[in-house]
Amino acid sequence: MGEFRPVPDVLTYLAGTWRVERSVRDLASGDVGEFSGRTLFSPLDGGGLLHHESGTFVWQGVPRPAERTLRFLPGSSPAEADVRFADGRFFHALDLTSGHHIADHPCAADLYRGEFTVLDADHWRTVWRVGGPAKDLVLTTDYARAN
């Protein structure tokens, strides 16, 4: 992987609207899906950001509307965030001090391992590898700041 861009304040960096392109590869079946949409990081009362993603997911040629909501709460330093699901359950920690972070999230019998890479002031990427008895997936998401 190339150079990483350190982020001294993760919530300031993420705030605003991002264009999102995601590929989903099922390594077991060979199927590939695509998501295209936007993510808005808007201020939460009490601090942090509400992450709302919406767009279209195409799987096996069938387009469907898709959305998700997460909460990015302040961490122990400005470069860190505590990422939670919409219902408040813990998802993972995020530390972009170096511009690169690996996070694990066990989900039932599956393990989600996320790699976060800040490419520059307006681009970042996540790669989630999901493995377990029922899943063998790679989800690669590219974010570009929307003007």
C-alpha positions in Angstrom: 0.0 0.0 0.0 1.2 3.5 -0.7 1.6 6.5 1.6 -1.0 7.2 4.3 -2.2 10.6 5.3 -2.2 11.2 9.1 -5.5 12.6 10.4 -5.1 14.7 13.6 -8.9 15.2 14.0 -11.0 12.3 12.6 -14.4 13.9 13.2 -13.4 17.1 11.5 -11.9 15.1 8.6 -15.1 13.0 8.1 -17.6 15.8 8.5 -19.6 16.6 5.3 -20.8 14.6 2.3 -18.8 11.9 0.5 -19.5 10.0 -2.8 -19.3 6.3 -2.2 -18.4 3.4 -4.5 -18.3 -0.1 -3.1 -17.6 -3.5 -4.6 -18.7 -6.6 -2.8 -17.1 -9.9 -3.8 -18.3 -13.2 -2.6 -15.1 -15.3 -2.7 -17.0 -18.6 -2.4 -19.4 -18.1 -5.3 -17.5 -15.6 -7.3 -20.5 -13.2 -7.4 -19.8 -9.5 -7.4 -22.1 -6.6 -6.3 -21.8 -2.8 -6.5 -23.0 -0.1 -4.3 -23.1 3.6 -5.4 -24.4 6.4 -3.3 -23.5 9.1 -0.7 -22.6 9.2 2.9 -23.4 12.3 5.0 -21.5 12.8 8.3 -23.6 15.3 10.2 -23.2 16.7 13.7 -24.8 14.8 16.6 -26.2 16.5 19.6 -23.6 16.0 22.4 -20.7 15.5 20.0 -19.7 13.2 17.3 -21.1 12.5 13.9 -24.1 10.7 12.5 -23.1 8.7 9.4 -26.0 8.1 7.0 -25.3 6.2 3.8 -27.8 5.8 1.1 -27.7 4.7 -2.5 -28.3 1.7 -4.8 -26.9 -1.8 -4.3 -26.8 -4.1 -7.4 -26.5 -7.8 -6.7 -26.9 -10.5 -9.4 -28.2 -7.8 -11.7 -31.0 -6.6 -9.4 -30.8 -3.0 -8.2 -32.2 -2.2 -4.7 -32.2 0.9 -2.5 -29.8 0.5 0.4 -28.9 2.5 3.4 -27.3 2.3 6.8 -26.7 4.6 9.8 -23.7 4.6 12.2 -22.6 6.9 15.0 -19.0 8.1 15.1 -18.4 9.3 18.7 -15.4 11.2 20.1 -12.6 8.8 21.1 -9.8 9.3 23.7 -7.9 11.7 21.4 -9.1 13.8 18.4 -7.6 11.3 16.0 -9.8 8.5 17.4 -13.5 7.7 17.2 -15.8 5.2 18.8 -17.9 3.7 16.0 -21.3 2.4 17.0 -24.3 1.0 15.2 -27.5 3.1 15.0 -28.9 1.3 18.1 -25.8 2.2 20.1 -24.0 -1.2 20.1 -20.2 -1.0 19.7 -18.9 -1.7 16.2 -15.2 -0.8 16.3 -12.6 1.7 17.3 -11.1 4.0 14.7 -7.6 5.6 15.1 -6.4 7.6 12.1 -3.3 9.1 13.8 -1.1 7.5 11.2 -3.8 7.6 8.4 -4.1 3.8 8.6 -6.1 1.6 11.0 -7.1 -2.1 11.3 -10.3 -2.9 13.2 -11.9 -6.3 14.1 -15.6 -6.9 14.7 -16.8 -10.4 15.7 -20.4 -10.9 14.6 -21.8 -14.3 15.6 -19.5 -16.9 14.1 -18.1 -14.4 11.5 -15.2 -12.0 11.9 -15.2 -8.7 10.1 -11.7 -7.2 9.7 -11.6 -3.6 8.4 -8.7 -1.7 7.0 -9.0 2.0 6.9 -6.7 4.1 4.7 -6.7 7.9 4.3 -5.3 8.6 0.8 -5.4 12.4 0.9 -7.6 15.3 2.1 -10.5 14.2 -0.1 -10.2 10.4 -0.5 -10.2 7.5 1.9 -10.8 3.7 1.5 -12.1 0.9 3.7 -11.6 -2.8 2.9 -13.6 -5.2 5.0 -12.8 -8.9 4.9 -15.6 -11.0 6.3 -14.9 -14.6 7.1 -16.8 -17.3 8.8 -18.9 -20.4 8.3 -21.5 -18.6 6.3 -19.5 -15.7 4.7 -16.4 -15.2 2.6 -16.6 -11.7 1.4 -14.4 -8.7 0.5 -16.1 -5.2 0.6 -13.9 -2.4 -0.8 -15.3 1.1 -0.4 -13.8 4.3 -1.9 -14.9 7.6 -0.5 -14.4 10.9 -2.4 -15.4 14.2 -0.8 -18.4 15.8 -2.6 -18.2 19.5 -3.3 
